[in-house]
Amino acid sequence: MATSPSTLTRKEVRDVDQRAVREYGMSSLVLMENAGRGAADLLLRLRENGRVCVCCGKGNNGGDGFVIARHLEAAGAEVHVLLVADPDSLTGDAAANLSILQASSTPLTIMRGGQDVADGGAETACRSINDAGWIVDALLGTGIQGEVRAPYSAIIEQINRAGGSVLAVDLPSGLDCDTGRPLGACVRADHTATFVAGKHGFHADEAARWTGPVTVLPIGVPRQLLAAYNL
């Protein structure tokens, strides 16, 4: 397992990504690709077999999830993607990676905003989560600060009720990056794949009950940049 002696705050996570693009000329799409591929490789090592449900939000965390789904499918895994957002609301790298999945005809269920997981229209979403051996949590990333709201809160509760193992992407959805405390509903992960470095809140006493074991994955950020954050 890769480890790092230092952690990143919410602001530092954003700064590292922005500086990698602005100062080093890296493509944000490449950073997302590296993150998703690394998390997919980790999951392929963790799982034995069985179906994987990848739950995605509309932000970059969801974009990581789309990349994960693509690499899992390429490796022969049976994958179903659950998008908890209107596809038209996605932008940038997340939208680009969703387009790849759609062009590939990867199984995809869409839950548009305002639709509760208990509604009849969300039966496929519930079934997809409940039938999965592994659930990938790529709903909410490090940027969230306020209390988790519907429909994310309902999906998080469904994930926690399901019997599958859970891999959180970067951090469990609903966990505050800086404090390590849940913001209302919070995914209880069996394993967390976090990028570049651990997050500051992971040191909180109660954080481990939400993250499970944490694996730190590199995404190709130059070591000269990481040194500025004592990584």
N, C-alpha and C positions, 0 to 999 in steps of 0.2 A: 504494500500500500504506500502510495506517495504521500509525504507529509511536508508541512511547511512550518517553520518556527513562528511565523507571524500571521496575522489575520488582516482582513480588509473590512472597513466600514462600508456602509451604503454609498457614501460619497466617493470613497476610494475605488470601489468597484466601477462606478461610472467613469471616474477619472482615468483609470487604467485603460478601459476600452476606448475612450475618446483620444487619449494620447497615442495609443497604438496606431490609430487611424490617422490622426493629424500629424504626429511627429515622425512616425516610422513608415507611413505610406501603406499600412496594412489595410486590406479590405475587411469591412465589418462582416461581409458575407463569408469570408474565409474563416474569421474568428468563430462565427456561428457553426460553420461546417466542422471545424476542429472540435468544438465543444460537443456537438451532437454525436460525432463519430466516436469520440472518447467514451462518452456515456453509454453508447450502444455496445461498444467492445466490453465495457465493464459488465453490463447486463448479460451479455452472452456468456461471460465467465461465471456469473452468479447463478443463472437459471439452468435447469436441467432440460426441461422441455415445457410444452404448453403454450397456450395463447397469450399474447401480450396486448393489453389495452393501453394506448398512449393518450392521456388526457391533456389537452392543450388549451391555453388561453390565447388572447389575441396579441400579446406582446412578444418580446424577444425570448422569454422563457418558453412560450408556445412554439416559437420558431425553432428553438433547440429540439423540442419534442418532434417536430416534423422531420428534422434531420435524423433523429434517433429512429423514428419509424421506418424511414427509407433504408437505413443501414441494417436494421433488424430484418426487414423484408428481403433485402439482398442476400443476407446470410441464411435465408430459408425459414425464418420464423413466421408464424401466423400472426399477423398484426391487424388490429382494428384501431383507428384513430377517432377520438371524440373531441370535437372542436366546440368549446363553450363560448361561442361568439358568432356574430354574423360575418361570413367571409369578406364582405365588402368593407368591414371595419379594420381589416388588417392592412398594414403598410410596410414598406421597406423590405428587409430581409425575411421577416416572417411571412409576408405575402408571397415573396419569391419562392420560398420553400413549400408553402402550401400549394402553389401552382404546380410544382413538380409532382407532388403526391396526387393531385387531381389528374394530371396528365398520365400518371402511371396507373390510374384506376385502383389505388390503394383503398380498401374499405374505410369509409368515412361517414360518421354520423355528426350532424350539425345541430347544436342546441343554441338557438338565437336568444339574445338577451330577454330577460323577463319570463322565460319558460322555466317553471320549477321542475326539479327532477321527479317530483311525485305526479306530475301531470301525465295523462295518457300519451301525449306526444313524445315523452321522454322515455318510454318503455325500452326502446332499443338501447339508449344510453345506459340505463340501469342493467340491462341484460349483458351488455358489453363489459361493464365493470365487474359484475358478479361472476361471469364465466371465465375471467382471465386468471391465469396462473401468476402472472406478474402485471402490476399496474404501474405505469410510468406517470408520475406527477409532474407535469410541465404546465401547470395552470398559472401560478403567480410567482414572480421573481423577487429579487432583492429590493425593488423600488417600492413595494407596498408598505404603507405606513398606517393608514386608517383601518377600521374594522372591516373584516371580510363581509361582503354582501352577496345577496342572491344574484345570479344563479350559482356563483362559485361556492358559497357556503353549503348549499344543498349537495353539490357534487362532492365536496370534501367529506361531508358526512357519509355519503354513499360509499366513497372509497374506504373510509374507516370501518364501515360495517361489513364490507366485502371480505371474502376469505383469502384473496390473493396477497402475495407479498408486494411491497411497494418500494419503488426506487424514486426518490425525490431528486429533481433536477436543480442543482445549485443550492437550494434549501427547500424544506417542506413548505408548501403553499400555506400561507397564513402565519408563518413564523417571522417575527421582526428581525431583520438582518443585524441590527445593532444591539438589541436587548436580549435576544434569544427567547422572548416571551410570545405566546400565541396572541394573535389579533382577532379573538373570537374563534371561529372555526379554524382548525389547523390539521393538516395531514400528519398522521402518525406513520412515519416511514420506517421500513426495515433496513434501509441503507440510503445514504445520500451521496450523490456524485456532485461535488462542488468544483468550481473552476478557478484556476490560478492560485487561490489560497483559501483557507478556511475563513469563514465570516466571523466578525467580531462577536456576535451574539452566541456563537457555538460554545463559548467558554462559560456561559451562564449555567448555573447548577441544574436547572430544569430542562435545558435544551436537548440533552442526550435522549430524553424520553420521546422526543419528536423526531430527531434526526436519525437515530440508530447509528451504526458505524459510519464514519465519513471517509470517503476517498477523495483526495484532491487530484484533479486532472489538469494537465497543462493544455493550453490552447494555442501555443505558438508565439506568445508575447515575448519579445526580445528580453534577454536577461538584464540588459542595461537599464531597461525600463523598470523591471521588477526590483532591481537593486535600490531604486529611489523609494521603495516602500518596504525596504528591509526584508525582501523575499528571496 
